[in-house]
Amino acid sequence: MKTILTFILSFSLSFSLLGQDSPARYTEELLPYSAHSLFIGTQFPLQYTAGYNYRFSQPISARVQFGLLTKPYDRFILNSMEAFGLDKELSQVIEKSFRGGTFLGAGVNYHFGKSYAGLHGQYLHLRSGGVTPADALGIYFNRDFSDFDPQGLPDFEFSMQSNLFQLGALYGRQFQLPHPRWRIDAELSLAKVIASSSTFASNRSAVDRTGLAKSLYQTLNQEIGEAYRQHGWLPTFNLYLVYQLP
């Protein structure tokens, strides 16, 4: 987060200084809107992101974006879900195993003045590893099995990958920088997980082929999917540095 904010503030300061040193340099009028623009920024506290925006007309635009879920945002999804009622046992297992993720999103915005509102869809892919048999039992029975230590399986563990599909809405405001092609967009957004799927695998392929393991994986997928759907509300504050292409 500090890196992104430093990047944005550095750009803002540099343009301000350029404007002071050569006031006649940017004498063209502020652009009413540009059909094409690129942006980079953060959805705090969820991910770092970059994308492309196309303005169909004065009031309508659409965008696509890609993002990375990593530190220091690796805990936010769980904090948000806990606030909406996620079980602590399940939250601890997901937190313990989280390894990062990727994000794809697309949306449509309606502009009025310097403000805009929009709807968007998002796909999140979460990677995890290090889920132990005790963790799996804790999810299955909704109990603490941290003392469970099966003999003969000291290195046995699961990996998990989850795919989340979200729908959301946002309100944004544009802030023009001294250079007419640069601006900052600030947004408040709220998204809801509407569907999810999770897959599991262990470091023992022979175990994965057993009926017991397949049954356990199916149950875990159902439990985690239900938790995502019930408690998966994700509010974010989005901050983007935008460049309007000629």
C-alpha positions in Angstrom: 0.0 0.0 0.0 2.8 2.4 0.9 4.5 1.7 -2.5 1.3 2.5 -4.5 0.6 5.7 -2.5 4.2 6.9 -2.9 3.9 6.2 -6.6 0.7 8.2 -6.9 1.9 11.1 -4.7 5.2 11.3 -6.6 3.4 11.7 -9.9 1.1 14.4 -8.5 4.0 16.3 -7.0 6.0 16.1 -10.3 3.1 17.5 -12.3 2.5 20.3 -9.8 6.2 21.3 -10.0 6.2 21.2 -13.8 3.1 23.5 -13.8 4.9 26.0 -11.6 8.1 26.0 -13.6 6.5 26.5 -17.0 2.9 27.7 -16.5 2.4 28.1 -20.3 3.4 24.5 -21.0 -0.1 23.1 -20.4 -2.3 25.7 -21.8 -4.7 23.3 -23.6 -8.1 23.0 -22.0 -9.0 20.1 -19.7 -10.2 17.2 -21.7 -13.9 16.7 -21.6 -13.2 13.0 -21.7 -10.9 10.6 -23.5 -12.1 7.5 -25.2 -9.2 5.4 -24.0 -7.4 5.5 -20.7 -5.1 3.3 -18.6 -4.9 3.2 -14.8 -2.9 1.7 -12.0 -3.7 1.7 -8.3 -5.0 -0.2 -5.3 -8.3 -1.5 -4.0 -7.7 -1.0 -0.3 -7.4 -3.3 1.5 -7.9 -6.0 -1.1 -5.4 -5.9 -4.0 -3.1 -4.0 -6.3 -4.5 -3.5 -9.8 -4.1 -2.1 -13.3 -6.5 -1.8 -16.1 -8.0 -0.2 -19.2 -11.1 2.0 -19.5 -13.1 2.8 -22.7 -15.5 5.8 -22.8 -18.3 5.0 -25.2 -19.9 8.5 -24.7 -20.0 11.4 -22.3 -22.0 9.5 -19.7 -21.1 5.8 -20.3 -17.8 4.0 -19.9 -16.6 0.4 -19.3 -13.4 -1.1 -18.0 -11.4 -4.3 -17.5 -8.7 -4.8 -14.9 -6.3 -7.3 -13.4 -5.0 -7.5 -9.9 -2.8 -9.3 -7.4 -3.9 -10.3 -3.9 -0.8 -10.3 -1.7 0.7 -8.8 1.4 -0.3 -6.6 3.2 -3.8 -7.4 2.0 -3.7 -11.2 2.6 -5.9 -11.0 5.7 -8.6 -8.6 4.5 -11.1 -11.0 2.9 -11.2 -13.0 6.1 -11.6 -9.9 8.3 -14.5 -8.8 6.2 -16.1 -12.2 6.3 -15.7 -12.5 10.0 -17.4 -9.2 10.5 -20.4 -10.7 8.6 -20.4 -13.9 10.7 -17.7 -16.3 9.3 -16.9 -19.1 11.7 -13.6 -18.5 13.5 -12.3 -22.1 13.0 -12.8 -21.9 9.2 -11.3 -18.4 9.2 -8.1 -19.6 11.0 -7.7 -22.5 8.5 -8.0 -20.3 5.5 -5.7 -17.6 7.0 -3.1 -20.2 7.9 -3.0 -21.7 4.4 -3.4 -18.5 2.2 -0.6 -18.1 -0.4 -2.0 -15.2 -2.5 -4.2 -14.8 -5.5 -5.2 -13.1 -8.7 -8.1 -11.0 -9.8 -10.0 -10.2 -13.0 -12.8 -7.6 -13.2 -15.1 -5.8 -15.6 -17.7 -3.1 -15.1 -19.8 -0.3 -16.5 -20.0 3.2 -15.1 -22.4 6.1 -15.6 -20.8 9.5 -15.3 -22.5 12.8 -14.1 -20.1 15.7 -13.8 -16.9 14.6 -12.1 -18.8 11.8 -10.3 -19.8 8.4 -11.5 -21.6 5.2 -10.3 -21.3 1.7 -11.6 -21.8 -2.0 -11.5 -19.1 -4.6 -11.8 -18.3 -8.3 -11.8 -15.2 -9.9 -10.4 -13.4 -13.2 -10.4 -10.9 -14.0 -7.7 -8.6 -17.0 -7.6 -7.1 -17.8 -4.2 -4.2 -20.1 -3.7 -3.4 -21.9 -0.4 -1.3 -24.7 1.0 -0.4 -26.3 4.3 -3.8 -27.4 5.3 -3.3 -30.3 7.8 -5.6 -33.2 8.7 -6.3 -31.4 11.9 -7.4 -28.3 9.9 -9.7 -30.4 7.7 -11.3 -32.1 10.7 -11.8 -28.7 12.4 -13.8 -27.5 9.3 -15.7 -30.8 9.1 -16.7 -31.0 12.8 -16.6 -27.3 13.6 -14.2 -28.0 16.5 -10.6 -27.3 17.4 -8.4 -30.3 16.4 -5.1 -28.5 16.8 -3.8 -31.3 19.2 -4.6 -34.0 16.6 -1.3 -35.5 15.4 -1.8 -38.7 13.4 1.3 -41.0 13.7 2.9 -42.0 10.5 1.7 -38.9 8.6 4.1 -36.2 9.8 4.3 -34.4 6.5 0.8 -35.0 5.2 -1.0 -31.8 4.2 -3.5 -30.4 1.7 -3.4 -27.6 -0.7 -6.6 -25.6 -1.6 -7.6 -23.4 -4.5 -10.8 -21.3 -4.4 -12.5 -19.5 -7.2 -14.9 -16.6 -6.1 -17.4 -14.8 -8.3 -18.6 -11.4 -7.1 -21.1 -8.7 -8.1 -20.8 -5.2 -6.8 -21.6 -1.5 -7.0 -19.4 1.6 -6.6 -19.5 5.4 -6.4 -16.5 7.3 -7.7 -15.1 10.8 -8.1 -12.5 12.2 -10.5 -9.8 14.6 -9.5 -7.9 16.4 -12.3 -4.2 16.8 -12.0 -2.4 19.9 -13.5 -1.5 18.0 -16.7 -4.8 17.5 -18.6 -4.2 13.9 -19.4 -3.6 12.8 -15.8 -6.1 12.5 -13.0 -6.8 10.5 -9.8 -10.0 8.5 -9.4 -11.3 7.7 -5.9 -14.1 5.1 -5.3 -16.1 3.4 -2.6 -17.1 -0.1 -3.6 -19.1 -3.0 -2.1 -19.0 -6.5 -3.6 -20.8 -9.7 -2.7 -19.6 -13.3 -3.4 -22.4 -15.0 -5.3 -20.7 -18.3 -6.2 -17.6 -20.2 -5.4 -15.8 -23.5 -5.9 -12.8 -25.0 -4.2 -10.5 -27.8 -5.1 -8.2 -29.8 -2.9 -5.2 -32.0 -3.3 -2.7 -33.5 -0.9 1.0 -34.3 -1.1 0.1 -38.0 -1.2 -1.5 -38.8 -4.5 -2.5 -42.3 -3.4 -4.6 -40.7 -0.6 -6.4 -38.4 -3.1 -7.7 -41.4 -5.0 -9.4 -43.0 -2.1 -13.2 -42.7 -1.6 -12.6 -41.2 1.9 -10.5 -38.4 0.6 -12.9 -37.6 -2.3 -15.8 -37.5 0.2 -13.8 -35.2 2.5 -12.9 -32.9 -0.3 -16.5 -32.6 -1.4 -17.6 -31.8 2.1 -14.9 -29.2 2.5 -15.9 -27.6 -0.8 -19.5 -27.4 0.4 -18.6 -26.0 3.8 -16.2 -23.3 2.5 -18.5 -22.4 -0.4 -21.4 -21.9 1.9 -19.3 -19.7 4.1 -18.2 -17.6 1.2 -21.7 -17.1 -0.1 -23.2 -16.3 3.3 -20.5 -14.0 4.6 -18.6 -12.9 1.5 -19.2 -9.1 1.6 -16.1 -7.1 0.5 -16.1 -3.3 1.0 -13.1 -1.5 -0.5 -11.7 2.0 -1.0 -10.2 2.3 -4.5 -7.6 4.8 -5.6 -6.3 4.9 -9.2 -3.8 7.0 -11.1 -5.3 7.4 -14.6 -3.7 8.4 -17.9 -6.0 9.5 -20.7 -4.7 8.4 -24.0 -4.6 10.9 -27.0 
